[in-house]
């Protein structure tokens, strides 16, 4: 993601709202929060401010639209319901968590309010959905869509194999530097959420794909840049958002719907759990600190194991 433009995020907000969000961003940067997290937090707060100014029917909404310290529980609940109606429950949940952090900062750090309006606002319930994983066959189709020896195709092959082989996040893979690679030990160092680094082993096919890409990269303009991934045009890096766009293009070319990096993360957890892998080891490999994550990401594997067991037991088929 490009560098955050706080002026763009706060466009249309009152000077008071804009000032608080600018100060909050300074606090987030000082605490070394990842740029993606900062953007998500700031966007949610800015969206609440704009909602209060243009959409909210509460009689005191104009005052709250002028000053976030005047936001009340009802304002947040209205905003949350609006998010559910116009976006989705999962989006509303993301905004809820971000706003908790904003009003916590106003309460604890700034001491601008005595109590957070989020204290009694319940999280929106989200339906439990099994995320469709990208199968090995899907990945073969994507690799076939970039099977030539051009620079772009060699780069895309390396990206696809690295996502599938490691389960790395988009930002982790997209922000890799050349120094993060150790092809002698066949490992890659990811810079995860919360400034947590981890080193992950890569397989021989992934290592070979990266080596081939690096040879092609050495002859490109921009080869002196420290970033691993280079753009197809100009002497500049390929940003994570550019990788996201490129994966969608490859999905269209390969006839594989809804291709995005996070689905390989689910695929990694799916195949790991399906093979009986240890949950603690999975948490280390994927950079998780919460026990909730393996349960969420492994749900599709659990469902498939249950179906395989049902077929093997043949319950109801022996009469």
PAZAPA-4460 file (N, C-alpha, C; in steps of 0.05 Angstrom, whole numbers, plus 32768, in hexadecimal, padded with zeros to 4 digits):
% residues 319
    n_x    n_y    n_z   ca_x   ca_y   ca_z    c_x    c_y    c_z   seq   type   mol
   8011   7FE8   8000   8000   8000   8000   8012   8019   8000     1      X     A
   800A   802E   7FF0   801A   8046   7FEF   801A   8054   800A     2      X     A
   802D   8067   800D   802F   8076   8026   8014   8084   802B     3      X     A
   800C   8084   8044   7FF2   808F   804C   7FF2   80AD   8048     4      X     A
   7FDD   80B8   803B   7FD9   80D4   8038   7FC3   80DD   804B     5      X     A
   7FCB   80E7   8062   7FB7   80ED   8077   7FA4   8103   806E     6      X     A
   7FAE   8115   805C   7F9C   812A   8052   7F86   811E   8041     7      X     A
   7F8C   810A   8032   7F78   80FD   8021   7F64   80EE   8033     8      X     A
   7F6D   80E0   8047   7F5B   80D1   8059   7F48   80E4   8068     9      X     A
   7F52   80FB   8070   7F42   810D   8080   7F33   8122   806F    10      X     A
   7F33   811F   8055   7F26   8133   8044   7F08   8134   804B    11      X     A
   7EFD   814C   804E   7EE1   8150   8054   7EDA   814F   8072    12      X     A
   7EEE   8149   8083   7EE9   8148   80A0   7EED   8164   80AC    13      X     A
   7EE2   8168   80C3   7EE6   8181   80D1   7F03   8184   80D9    14      X     A
   7F0C   819D   80DE   7F28   81A0   80E8   7F2E   8191   8101    15      X     A
   7F1A   818E   8113   7F1F   8180   812C   7F23   8162   8127    16      X     A
   7F12   8156   8116   7F15   813A   810F   7F30   8135   8101    17      X     A
   7F36   8147   80EE   7F4F   8144   80DF   7F67   8146   80F1    18      X     A
   7F66   8158   8104   7F7D   815B   8117   7F81   8143   8128    19      X     A
   7F6A   8138   8133   7F6D   8120   8143   7F78   8109   8133    20      X     A
   7F6E   8105   811B   7F78   80EE   810B   7F95   80F2   8103    21      X     A
   7F9E   810A   80FE   7FBA   810F   80F9   7FCB   8108   8111    22      X     A
   7FC2   8110   8129   7FD1   810A   8141   7FD1   80EC   8147    23      X     A
   7FBA   80DF   8142   7FB8   80C2   8147   7FCC   80B3   8134    24      X     A
   7FCD   80BC   811B   7FDF   80AF   8109   7FFC   80B3   8112    25      X     A
   8002   80C9   811E   801D   80CE   8129   8023   80BA   813F    26      X     A
   800F   80B5   8150   8012   80A2   8166   8015   8085   815B    27      X     A
   8006   807F   8146   8008   8064   813A   8023   8060   812D    28      X     A
   802D   8074   8120   8048   8072   8114   805D   806F   8129    29      X     A
   805B   807E   813F   806E   807C   8154   806F   8060   8161    30      X     A
   8057   8053   8161   8055   8038   816C   805C   8022   8158    31      X     A
   8065   802B   8140   806E   8019   812A   8057   8006   8121    32      X     A
   803F   8011   811F   8029   8001   8113   802E   7FFF   80F5    33      X     A
   8028   7FE8   80E9   802B   7FE5   80CC   801A   7FF9   80BD    34      X     A
   8022   8000   80A6   8014   8014   8096   7FF7   800A   808F    35      X     A
   7FF4   7FF1   808A   7FDA   7FE6   8084   7FC7   7FE9   809C    36      X     A
   7FD1   7FE4   80B4   7FC1   7FE7   80CC   7FBA   8005   80D1    37      X     A
   7FCD   8016   80CE   7FC8   8033   80D1   7FB2   803C   80BD    38      X     A
   7FB5   8034   80A5   7FA1   803C   8090   7F85   8032   8098    39      X     A
   7F83   8019   80A0   7F69   800E   80A8   7F5D   801E   80BF    40      X     A
   7F6D   8023   80D3   7F64   8032   80EB   7F5A   804E   80E3    41      X     A
   7F6B   805D   80D5   7F65   8078   80CE   7F4D   807A   80BC    42      X     A
   7F4B   8067   80A9   7F34   8068   8096   7F1A   8064   80A5    43      X     A
   7F19   8051   80B8   7F00   804C   80C7   7EF7   8065   80D6    44      X     A
   7F0A   8072   80E4   7F03   808B   80F3   7EFA   80A1   80E0    45      X     A
   7F07   80A4   80C9   7EFF   80B8   80B6   7EE3   80B2   80AB    46      X     A
   7EDE   8099   80A6   7EC4   8092   809B   7EAD   8097   80AF    47      X     A
   7EB3   8093   80C9   7EA0   809A   80DE   7E9A   80B8   80DE    48      X     A
   7EAF   80C8   80DC   7EAC   80E5   80DC   7E9B   80EE   80C4    49      X     A
   7EA1   80E3   80AD   7E91   80EB   8095   7E74   80E1   8097    50      X     A
   7E71   80C9   80A2   7E55   80BF   80A6   7E45   80D2   80B8    51      X     A
   7E51   80DB   80CD   7E42   80ED   80DF   7E3B   8107   80D2    52      X     A
   7E4C   8110   80BF   7E47   8129   80B2   7E32   8127   809B    53      X     A
   7E2F   810F   8090   7E1E   810D   8078   7E07   80F9   8079    54      X     A
   7E09   80E5   808A   7DF6   80CF   808A   7DE6   80CC   80A4    55      X     A
   7DF2   80D3   80BA   7DE5   80CC   80D4   7DCD   80DE   80DA    56      X     A
   7DB7   80D2   80E3   7D9E   80E1   80E9   7D9C   80EA   8106    57      X     A
   7DAF   80E2   8117   7DAE   80EA   8133   7DAF   8109   8135    58      X     A
   7D9F   8114   8147   7D9C   8132   8149   7DB7   813F   814F    59      X     A
   7DC8   8131   815E   7DE2   813D   8166   7DF9   8134   8155    60      X     A
   7DF3   8128   813E   7E08   811F   812C   7E19   8136   8122    61      X     A
   7E0E   814E   811B   7E20   8163   8112   7E36   816B   8125    62      X     A
   7E2F   816A   813F   7E43   8171   8154   7E59   815B   8154    63      X     A
   7E51   8142   8152   7E64   812C   8152   7E75   812C   8138    64      X     A
   7E69   8135   8122   7E77   8137   8109   7E8D   814D   810A    65      X     A
   7E8A   815F   811D   7E9D   8174   8120   7EB4   816D   8134    66      X     A
   7EAD   815B   8147   7EC1   8154   815C   7EBD   8137   8164    67      X     A
   7ED1   8126   8160   7ECE   810A   8167   7ECA   8105   8185    68      X     A
   7ED1   8119   8195   7ECE   8116   81B2   7EB0   8116   81BA    69      X     A
   7E9F   811E   81A7   7E82   811F   81AC   7E73   8107   81A1    70      X     A
   7E82   80F4   8196   7E76   80DC   818B   7E6A   80CB   81A2    71      X     A
   7E51   80C2   819F   7E44   80B2   81B3   7E40   8096   81A9    72      X     A
   7E37   8085   81BB   7E32   8068   81B4   7E1F   8066   819C    73      X     A
   7E09   8076   819D   7DF5   8074   8187   7E01   807B   816C    74      X     A
   7E13   808E   816B   7E1F   8095   8152   7E2F   807E   8146    75      X     A
   7E3E   8070   8157   7E4E   805A   814E   7E3C   8042   8145    76      X     A
   7E27   803D   8154   7E15   8028   814D   7E07   802D   8133    77      X     A
   7DFF   8047   812E   7DF3   804E   8114   7E07   8049   80FE    78      X     A
   7E20   8052   8102   7E35   804E   80EE   7E3A   8031   80E8    79      X     A
   7E3A   8021   80FD   7E3F   8004   80FA   7E29   7FF7   80EB    80      X     A
   7E10   7FFE   80F1   7DF9   7FF3   80E2   7DFA   7FFB   80C5    81      X     A
   7E02   8014   80C0   7E04   801E   80A5   7E1A   800E   8095    82      X     A
   7E30   8008   80A3   7E45   7FF8   8096   7E3B   7FDC   808F    83      X     A
   7E2B   7FD0   80A1   7E20   7FB6   809B   7E0E   7FB7   8083    84      X     A
   7DFE   7FCC   8082   7DEA   7FCE   806C   7DF8   7FD5   8051    85      X     A
   7E0C   7FE6   8052   7E17   7FF0   8038   7E30   7FE1   8030    86      X     A
   7E3E   7FD4   8043   7E56   7FC4   803D   7E51   7FA7   8044    87      X     A
   7E59   7F9F   805C   7E55   7F83   8065   7E5A   7F82   8083    88      X     A
   7E52   7F6D   808F   7E56   7F69   80AC   7E74   7F67   80B2    89      X     A
   7E83   7F5B   80A1   7EA0   7F58   80A6   7EAE   7F73   80A4    90      X     A
   7EA5   7F84   8091   7EB0   7F9F   808F   7EA9   7FAF   80A8    91      X     A
   7E90   7FAC   80B1   7E87   7FBA   80C9   7E97   7FB2   80E2    92      X     A
   7E9E   7F98   80E3   7EAE   7F8E   80F9   7ECA   7F9A   80F8    93      X     A
   7ED5   7F9C   80E0   7EF0   7FA9   80DD   7EEF   7FC5   80E7    94      X     A
   7EDA   7FD4   80E0   7ED8   7FF0   80E8   7ED4   7FF2   8107    95      X     A
   7EC5   7FDF   8112   7EC1   7FDF   812F   7EDB   7FDC   813E    96      X     A
   7EEC   7FCA   8135   7F06   7FC6   8142   7F18   7FDE   813F    97      X     A
   7F17   7FEB   8128   7F28   8002   8123   7F1E   801A   8135    98      X     A
   7F04   801D   8137   7EF9   8033   8147   7EFF   802E   8165    99      X     A
   7F00   8015   816D   7F07   8010   8189   7F23   801B   818F   100      X     A
   7F35   8019   817C   7F50   8023   8180   7F51   8041   8180   101      X     A
   7F40   804E   816E   7F40   806B   816D   7F36   8077   8187   102      X     A
   7F1F   806D   8191   7F14   8079   81A9   7F23   8071   81C2   103      X     A
   7F31   805A   81C1   7F44   8053   81D7   7F5A   8068   81D8   104      X     A
   7F64   8070   81C1   7F79   8084   81C0   7F6F   809F   81CA   105      X     A
   7F56   80A6   81C3   7F4B   80BF   81CD   7F47   80BF   81EB   106      X     A
   7F42   80A7   81F6   7F3D   80A4   8212   7F57   80A3   8222   107      X     A
   7F69   8091   821A   7F81   808B   822A   7F98   809E   8224   108      X     A
   7F9E   80A1   820A   7FB5   80B1   8203   7FAF   80CF   8204   109      X     A
   7F99   80D7   81F8   7F93   80F3   81F7   7F84   80FE   820F   110      X     A
   7F77   80EB   821D   7F66   80F3   8234   7F52   8108   822C   111      X     A
   7F48   8105   8213   7F35   8119   8208   7F18   8112   820F   112      X     A
   7F13   80F8   8215   7EF9   80EF   821D   7EFC   80DD   8235   113      X     A
   7EE7   80DB   8245   7EE9   80CB   825E   7EE2   80AE   8259   114      X     A
   7ED1   80A9   8245   7EC9   808E   823F   7EC5   808A   8221   115      X     A
   7ECE   8074   8217   7ECB   806E   81FB   7EAE   8068   81F4   116      X     A
   7EA4   8073   81DE   7E89   806D   81D5   7E87   8050   81CB   117      X     A
   7E9E   8042   81C8   7E9D   8027   81BF   7E99   8013   81D5   118      X     A
   7E99   801C   81EF   7E98   800A   8206   7E81   7FF6   8205   119      X     A
   7E6A   7FFF   81FD   7E52   7FEE   81FD   7E48   7FE8   81E1   120      X     A
   7E58   7FEE   81CD   7E50   7FE7   81B1   7E58   7FCB   81AB   121      X     A
   7E45   7FBA   81A4   7E4C   7F9E   819E   7E57   7F9B   8182   122      X     A
   7E69   7F88   8180   7E74   7F82   8166   7E5E   7F76   8154   123      X     A
   7E5E   7F7D   813A   7E4A   7F70   8128   7E51   7F53   8125   124      X     A
   7E3C   7F42   8125   7E41   7F26   8120   7E45   7F21   8102   125      X     A
   7E59   7F11   80FD   7E60   7F0B   80E1   7E5B   7EED   80DC   126      X     A
   7E4F   7EE7   80C5   7E4A   7ECA   80BF   7E65   7EBB   80BC   127      X     A
   7E65   7EA3   80C6   7E7D   7E92   80C3   7E7C   7E86   80A7   128      X     A
   7E90   7E8D   8097   7E91   7E83   807B   7EAB   7E74   8078   129      X     A
   7EA9   7E5E   8069   7EC1   7E4F   8062   7ECE   7E5D   804A   130      X     A
   7EE6   7E68   804E   7EF3   7E76   8038   7EFC   7E62   8023   131      X     A
   7EF3   7E65   800A   7EFB   7E53   7FF5   7F19   7E55   7FF0   132      X     A
   7F27   7E3F   7FF4   7F44   7E3F   7FF1   7F4C   7E3E   7FD3   133      X     A
   7F64   7E46   7FCD   7F6E   7E43   7FB2   7F7B   7E27   7FB1   134      X     A
   7F70   7E15   7FA2   7F7A   7DFA   7FA0   7F94   7DF9   7F90   135      X     A
   7FA1   7DE1   7F92   7FB9   7DDD   7F82   7FB3   7DE0   7F64   136      X     A
   7F9B   7DD7   7F5C   7F94   7DDA   7F40   7F90   7DF7   7F38   137      X     A
   7F84   7E07   7F4A   7F81   7E23   7F45   7F9D   7E30   7F41   138      X     A
   7FAF   7E28   7F52   7FCA   7E34   7F51   7FD9   7E2C   7F37   139      X     A
   7FD5   7E13   7F2F   7FE0   7E0A   7F16   7FD6   7E1B   7EFE   140      X     A
   7FBC   7E21   7EFE   7FB1   7E32   7EE9   7FBD   7E4D   7EE9   141      X     A
   7FC1   7E59   7F01   7FCD   7E73   7F03   7FEA   7E73   7EF9   142      X     A
   7FF9   7E5E   7F00   8014   7E5B   7EF7   8016   7E58   7ED9   143      X     A
   8002   7E49   7ECE   8001   7E46   7EB1   7FFB   7E60   7EA2   144      X     A
   7FEE   7E72   7EB0   7FE8   7E8C   7EA4   8000   7E9F   7EA3   145      X     A
   8015   7E97   7EB0   802E   7EA7   7EB0   8046   7E95   7EAC   146      X     A
   8044   7E83   7E98   8058   7E6D   7E95   8070   7E74   7E84   147      X     A
   8071   7E8C   7E79   8087   7E93   7E67   80A0   7E9B   7E77   148      X     A
   80B5   7EA2   7E69   80CE   7EAA   7E76   80D2   7EC8   7E75   149      X     A
   80BD   7ED8   7E71   80C0   7EF5   7E72   80C4   7EFD   7E8F   150      X     A
   80CE   7F16   7E92   80D2   7F20   7EAD   80B9   7F1F   7EBE   151      X     A
   80A3   7F29   7EB3   808A   7F2B   7EC2   8080   7F0F   7ECA   152      X     A
   8081   7EFC   7EB7   8078   7EE1   7EBD   808A   7ED3   7ED2   153      X     A
   80A4   7ED7   7ED0   80B5   7ECB   7EE4   80B0   7ED8   7F00   154      X     A
   80AB   7EF2   7F01   80A4   7EFF   7F1A   808A   7EF4   7F25   155      X     A
   8076   7EF1   7F14   805C   7EE8   7F1D   805C   7ECB   7F26   156      X     A
   806C   7EBA   7F19   8070   7E9E   7F21   807B   7E9E   7F3E   157      X     A
   8090   7EAE   7F42   809C   7EAF   7F5D   8089   7EB9   7F72   158      X     A
   8079   7ECD   7F6B   8065   7ED7   7F7E   8050   7EC1   7F85   159      X     A
   8045   7EB4   7F71   8031   7EA0   7F76   803C   7E89   7F87   160      X     A
   8053   7E7F   7F80   805F   7E69   7F8F   8065   7E71   7FAC   161      X     A
   806E   7E8A   7FB0   8075   7E93   7FCB   805C   7E95   7FDC   162      X     A
   8046   7EA0   7FD1   802D   7EA2   7FDF   8023   7E86   7FE7   163      X     A
   8023   7E73   7FD4   8018   7E59   7FD9   802A   7E49   7FEC   164      X     A
   8044   7E4C   7FE9   8058   7E3C   7FF8   805B   7E45   8015   165      X     A
   8055   7E5E   801A   805A   7E69   8035   8041   7E72   8044   166      X     A
   802B   7E78   8035   8013   7E83   8042   8018   7EA0   804B   167      X     A
   802C   7EAE   8040   8032   7EC9   8048   801C   7EDC   8041   168      X     A
   8019   7EF1   8052   8005   7F06   804C   800E   7F17   8034   169      X     A
   7FFB   7F25   8028   8001   7F36   8011   8017   7F4A   8018   170      X     A
   8014   7F58   802F   8028   7F6C   8036   8043   7F60   803C   171      X     A
   8043   7F48   8048   805C   7F3A   804F   806C   7F33   8036   172      X     A
   805E   7F27   8023   806B   7F20   800A   8071   7F38   7FF9   173      X     A
   805E   7F4B   7FF8   8061   7F62   7FE7   8077   7F75   7FF0   174      X     A
   807D   7F76   800A   8091   7F88   8015   80AC   7F7B   8019   175      X     A
   80B0   7F64   800E   80CA   7F56   8012   80E1   7F67   8005   176      X     A
   80F8   7F66   8013   8110   7F72   8008   8123   7F5C   7FFF   177      X     A
   8136   7F63   7FEF   8149   7F4F   7FE6   8158   7F42   7FFE   178      X     A
   815D   7F52   8012   816B   7F48   8029   815B   7F34   803A   179      X     A
   8141   7F33   8034   8130   7F20   8043   8132   7F03   8038   180      X     A
   813F   7F00   8021   8142   7EE6   8015   815C   7EDA   801D   181      X     A
   815C   7EC0   8023   8174   7EB0   8027   8171   7E97   8017   182      X     A
   817A   7E98   7FFE   8176   7E81   7FEC   818B   7E6B   7FF1   183      X     A
   819F   7E70   8002   81B1   7E5B   800A   81A3   7E49   801E   184      X     A
   8193   7E54   8030   8184   7E45   8043   8168   7E40   803B   185      X     A
   8160   7E4B   8023   8144   7E49   8019   8130   7E53   802E   186      X     A
   8135   7E6C   8037   8122   7E78   804A   811C   7E94   8041   187      X     A
   8106   7E9E   804C   80FE   7EBA   8047   80F5   7EC6   8062   188      X     A
   80FC   7EDF   8066   80F5   7EEC   8080   80DD   7EFF   807B   189      X     A
   80C7   7EF9   8088   80AF   7F0A   8086   80AF   7F1E   809D   190      X     A
   80A6   7F36   8097   80A2   7F4B   80AB   8084   7F4C   80B1   191      X     A
   807B   7F3E   80C6   805F   7F3A   80CB   8052   7F51   80DA   192      X     A
   8039   7F4D   80E1   802A   7F61   80F0   8036   7F64   810C   193      X     A
   8034   7F7D   8116   803E   7F82   8131   805C   7F81   8132   194      X     A
   8069   7F87   811B   8087   7F88   811A   8093   7F6D   8122   195      X     A
   8085   7F57   811B   808F   7F3C   8122   809A   7F2F   8109   196      X     A
   80B4   7F2B   8109   80C2   7F1E   80F3   80C2   7F00   80F7   197      X     A
   80C1   7EF1   80E1   80C4   7ED4   80E2   80D1   7ECB   80C9   198      X     A
   80E0   7EB5   80CB   80EE   7EAA   80B4   80E0   7E90   80AD   199      X     A
   80DA   7E8D   8093   80CA   7E76   8089   80DA   7E68   8073   200      X     A
   80DB   7E4E   8075   80E9   7E3E   8061   80D8   7E3C   8047   201      X     A
   80E5   7E3D   8030   80D7   7E3A   8017   80E0   7E20   800A   202      X     A
   80CE   7E15   7FF9   80D3   7DFC   7FEB   80E5   7E00   7FD3   203      X     A
   80EE   7DEA   7FC7   8101   7DEB   7FB0   80F5   7DF9   7F98   204      X     A
   80DB   7DF3   7F92   80CF   7E00   7F7A   80CC   7E1E   7F7E   205      X     A
   80C5   7E26   7F96   80C2   7E42   7F9C   80DD   7E50   7F9B   206      X     A
   80F2   7E43   7FA6   810D   7E4E   7FA5   8117   7E50   7F89   207      X     A
   8111   7E3C   7F78   8119   7E3E   7F5C   810B   7E54   7F4D   208      X     A
   80F1   7E58   7F53   80E2   7E6E   7F46   80ED   7E89   7F4E   209      X     A
   80F4   7E8C   7F67   8100   7EA6   7F70   811B   7EAA   7F64   210      X     A
   812B   7E95   7F61   8146   7E98   7F55   8144   7EA0   7F38   211      X     A
   8131   7E94   7F2A   812D   7E9C   7F0D   8124   7EB9   7F0B   212      X     A
   8112   7EC1   7F1D   810A   7EDD   7F1D   8121   7EF0   7F23   213      X     A
   8132   7EE9   7F36   8148   7EFA   7F3E   815C   7EFD   7F27   214      X     A
   8160   7EE8   7F17   8172   7EEB   7F00   8166   7EFE   7EEB   215      X     A
   814C   7EFC   7EE7   813F   7F0F   7ED4   813F   7F2B   7EE0   216      X     A
   813B   7F2D   7EFA   813B   7F47   7F07   8155   7F56   7F05   217      X     A
   816B   7F47   7F05   8186   7F54   7F05   818B   7F63   7EEB   218      X     A
   817C   7F5E   7ED6   817F   7F6C   7EBD   816B   7F82   7EB8   219      X     A
   815B   7F88   7ECD   8146   7F9C   7ECA   814E   7FB7   7ED5   220      X     A
   8142   7FCC   7ECA   8145   7FE6   7ED7   8139   7FE5   7EF3   221      X     A
   8147   7FF0   7F06   813D   7FEF   7F21   8149   7FD7   7F31   222      X     A
   815B   7FC8   7F24   8166   7FB1   7F31   8175   7FB8   7F4A   223      X     A
   817E   7FD1   7F4C   818D   7FDA   7F64   817B   7FE0   7F7C   224      X     A
   8160   7FE0   7F78   814E   7FE5   7F8E   814F   7FCE   7FA2   225      X     A
   814B   7FD5   7FBC   814C   7FC0   7FD0   8133   7FAE   7FD1   226      X     A
   811D   7FB7   7FC5   8104   7FA8   7FC6   8106   7F90   7FB3   227      X     A
   80FA   7F7A   7FBB   80FB   7F61   7FAC   80EC   7F63   7F91   228      X     A
   80D4   7F6D   7F93   80C2   7F6C   7F7B   80C3   7F86   7F6C   229      X     A
   80C9   7F84   7F52   80CA   7F9B   7F40   80B2   7F9D   7F2E   230      X     A
   80AB   7FB5   7F27   8094   7FBA   7F15   809D   7FB2   7EF9   231      X     A
   8088   7FAC   7EE8   808E   7FA5   7ECD   8098   7FBD   7EBD   232      X     A
   808F   7FD5   7EC5   8097   7FEE   7EB8   80A5   8000   7ECB   233      X     A
   80B7   8010   7EC1   80C6   8024   7ED0   80D9   8016   7EE4   234      X     A
   80EA   8025   7EF0   80FD   801B   7F03   80F2   801F   7F1F   235      X     A
   80DD   8010   7F26   80D1   8013   7F40   80C7   7FF8   7F4B   236      X     A
   80C2   7FF8   7F64   80B8   7FDF   7F71   809B   7FD9   7F6A   237      X     A
   8094   7FC0   7F6C   8078   7FB8   7F6A   806C   7FB8   7F85   238      X     A
   8059   7FCA   7F8A   804D   7FCD   7FA5   803A   7FB5   7FAA   239      X     A
   8034   7FB0   7FC4   8020   7F9B   7FCA   8005   7F9F   7FBB   240      X     A
   7FFC   7FB8   7FB9   7FE3   7FBC   7FAB   7FE6   7FB4   7F8D   241      X     A
   7FFD   7FB9   7F82   8002   7FB0   7F66   8002   7F92   7F64   242      X     A
   800C   7F84   7F78   800B   7F67   7F78   7FEE   7F5E   7F79   243      X     A
   7FDE   7F6B   7F8A   7FC2   7F64   7F8C   7FB4   7F66   7F71   244      X     A
   7FB9   7F7C   7F63   7FAD   7F80   7F49   7FB6   7F6B   7F35   245      X     A
   7FD0   7F65   7F36   7FDC   7F51   7F23   7FD0   7F36   7F28   246      X     A
   7FCB   7F2E   7F41   7FBF   7F14   7F46   7FA3   7F12   7F3B   247      X     A
   7F94   7F28   7F3D   7F79   7F27   7F31   7F7A   7F24   7F13   248      X     A
   7F8E   7F32   7F07   7F91   7F2F   7EEA   7F98   7F13   7EE2   249      X     A
   7FAA   7F06   7EF1   7FB1   7EEA   7EEB   7F99   7ED8   7EEF   250      X     A
   7F89   7EDD   7F04   7F71   7ECD   7F09   7F5E   7ECF   7EF1   251      X     A
   7F5A   7EE6   7EE6   7F49   7EE9   7ECF   7F54   7EDA   7EB7   252      X     A
   7F6E   7EDC   7EB3   7F7B   7ECE   7E9C   7F79   7EB0   7EA0   253      X     A
   7F7B   7EA6   7EB9   7F7B   7E89   7EBE   7F5F   7E7E   7EC2   254      X     A
   7F4B   7E8F   7EC4   7F30   7E85   7EC9   7F2C   7E7C   7EE5   255      X     A
   7F3B   7E89   7EF8   7F37   7E82   7F14   7F2C   7E9B   7F22   256      X     A
   7F14   7E98   7F2E   7F06   7EAF   7F39   7F11   7EB8   7F54   257      X     A
   7F0F   7ED1   7F59   7F15   7EDD   7F73   7F30   7ED6   7F7E   258      X     A
   7F45   7EDB   7F6E   7F60   7ED5   7F76   7F6B   7EEC   7F87   259      X     A
   7F73   7EE6   7F9F   7F82   7EFA   7FAF   7F95   7EEB   7FC2   260      X     A
   7FA9   7EF9   7FCB   7FBE   7EEC   7FDA   7FB5   7EDD   7FF3   261      X     A
   7FA1   7EE8   8000   7F98   7EDD   801A   7F8C   7EC1   8017   262      X     A
   7F82   7EBB   7FFF   7F77   7EA0   7FFC   7F8C   7E8A   7FFD   263      X     A
   7FA5   7E91   7FF5   7FBB   7E7D   7FF8   7FC2   7E7A   8016   264      X     A
   7FBD   7E8E   8025   7FC2   7E8C   8042   7FAE   7E78   804E   265      X     A
   7F95   7E79   8045   7F81   7E65   804D   7F89   7E4A   8043   266      X     A
   7F93   7E49   802A   7F9B   7E2F   801E   7FB1   7E22   802E   267      X     A
   7FC4   7E33   8037   7FDA   7E28   8047   7FD0   7E1B   8060   268      X     A
   7FBF   7E2A   806F   7FB4   7E20   8088   7FA2   7E07   8083   269      X     A
   7F93   7E08   806D   7F82   7DF2   8065   7F92   7DD8   8061   270      X     A
   7FA7   7DDA   8051   7FB7   7DC2   804A   7FC7   7DB9   8063   271      X     A
   7FD0   7DCC   8073   7FDF   7DC5   808B   7FCD   7DB5   809E   272      X     A
   7FB5   7DBF   80A3   7FA3   7DB1   80B6   7F99   7D97   80AA   273      X     A
   7F95   7D96   8090   7F8B   7D7E   8083   7FA0   7D68   8085   274      X     A
   7FBA   7D70   8086   7FCF   7D5C   8088   7FD5   7D55   80A6   275      X     A
   7FC6   7D61   80B8   7FCA   7D5B   80D4   7FE0   7D6B   80E1   276      X     A
   7FE8   7D82   80D5   7FFD   7D92   80E0   7FF6   7D9E   80FB   277      X     A
   800B   7DA4   810B   8007   7DAF   8126   7FFE   7DCC   8125   278      X     A
   7FEA   7DD3   8136   7FDF   7DEE   8136   7FF4   7E02   813F   279      X     A
   8004   7DFC   8153   8018   7E0E   815D   802D   7E15   8148   280      X     A
   8035   7E00   8139   8048   7E05   8123   803C   7E16   810D   281      X     A
   8022   7E12   8107   8015   7E22   80F3   8014   7E3F   80FB   282      X     A
   800F   7E45   8115   800E   7E60   811F   802A   7E6D   811C   283      X     A
   803F   7E5F   8121   805A   7E6A   811D   805F   7E70   8100   284      X     A
   8058   7E5E   80EE   805D   7E61   80D2   804E   7E79   80C6   285      X     A
   8035   7E7D   80CE   8024   7E92   80C3   8024   7EAB   80D3   286      X     A
   8033   7EAC   80E9   8036   7EC5   80F8   801E   7ECC   8108   287      X     A
   8010   7EB9   8113   7FF8   7EBE   8124   7FFF   7EBD   8141   288      X     A
   7FF2   7ECE   8151   7FF5   7ECD   816E   7FDB   7EC6   817C   289      X     A
   7FC5   7EC5   816D   7FAB   7EBE   8179   7FA2   7EA2   8171   290      X     A
   7F98   7E93   8184   7F8E   7E78   817E   7F76   7E78   816D   291      X     A
   7F68   7E8F   816A   7F50   7E91   815A   7F57   7E8E   813C   292      X     A
   7F6F   7E96   8134   7F76   7E96   8118   7F77   7E7A   810C   293      X     A
   7F85   7E67   8118   7F85   7E4C   810C   7F69   7E40   810A   294      X     A
   7F58   7E46   811D   7F3D   7E3B   811C   7F2E   7E47   8104   295      X     A
   7F32   7E61   8100   7F24   7E6F   80E9   7F2F   7E65   80CF   296      X     A
   7F4A   7E65   80CC   7F56   7E5E   80B3   7F55   7E40   80AD   297      X     A
   7F52   7E30   80C2   7F51   7E13   80BE   7F36   7E07   80BC   298      X     A
   7F21   7E19   80BC   7F06   7E10   80BB   7EFF   7E00   80A2   299      X     A
   7F0A   7E09   808B   7F04   7DFA   8072   7F11   7DDE   8073   300      X     A
   7F29   7DDC   807F   7F36   7DC2   8081   7F26   7DB0   8094   301      X     A
   7F1C   7DBB   80AA   7F0C   7DAB   80BD   7EF3   7DA1   80AF   302      X     A
   7EE6   7DB2   809F   7ECE   7DA9   8091   7ED4   7D93   807D   303      X     A
   7EEB   7D95   806F   7EF2   7D81   805C   7EF9   7D66   806A   304      X     A
   7F08   7D68   8081   7F0E   7D50   8090   7EF4   7D42   8099   305      X     A
   7EE1   7D52   80A2   7EC7   7D47   80AA   7EB9   7D38   8094   306      X     A
   7EBA   7D44   807C   7EAD   7D37   8065   7EBC   7D1D   805D   307      X     A
   7ED6   7D1D   805F   7EE5   7D05   8058   7EDF   7CEF   806C   308      X     A
   7EDE   7CF6   8086   7ED7   7CE3   809A   7EBB   7CD8   8096   309      X     A
   7EA8   7CE9   808F   7E8D   7CE0   808A   7E8C   7CCC   8073   310      X     A
   7E9A   7CD2   805E   7E9A   7CC0   8047   7EA7   7CA5   804F   311      X     A
   7EBC   7CA6   805F   7EC9   7C8D   8067   7EB8   7C7C   8079   312      X     A
   7EA9   7C89   808B   7E98   7C7A   809E   7E7E   7C70   8091   313      X     A
   7E77   7C7D   807B   7E5F   7C75   806C   7E46   7C73   807E   314      X     A
   7E43   7C87   808F   7E2C   7C87   80A1   7E12   7C89   8091   315      X     A
   7DFF   7C77   8097   7DE6   7C77   8089   7DE6   7C68   806E   316      X     A
   7DFD   7C5D   8067   7DFF   7C4F   804D   7E01   7C31   804F   317      X     A
   7DFD   7C27   8068   7E01   7C0A   806C   7DE7   7BFC   8073   318      X     A
   7DD2   7C08   806D   7DB8   7BFB   8072   7DA9   7BF7   8058   319      X     A
***
